[in-house]
Each structure stands twice: as C-alpha cells, then as structure tokens.
C-alpha cells in the first residue's frame, strides 16, 4: 500500500481552479452568464489559459 502524496501547488492556482468551477456551475444553473465554452469561442486565449491551469492542477506527481 502506497502512502498518499501531497500535491504542492500555489494557492493562487487553487483559487483559479475553484473559481472556474464555481463560475461554470453558476453559468449553467442560472443561464445569466456565458459558459466558459462560450467565452472560449469568442476569446480562445481564455480557454487555453484555463486548460493550462487545469493541466498543471492535475499533473502526475513523481
């Protein structure tokens, strides 16, 4: 049985990931805000920034 490894990441990245998830949930639930996919279609850099942050967040640990 292996021990769980603690993922070290900057607190700002945690805030970014949590905020993106909360924003998307509110956008889908209420329809008052554009979804991240819609914003990405208008401004692709926004979507790629979010994808990069998520990739870093879920990266495999050594």
Secondary structure, DSSP 8 states (H G I E B T S, - for coil): ----------HHHHHHHHHHHHHHHHHHHHSSS--HHHHHHH-HHHHHHHHHHHHHHT----
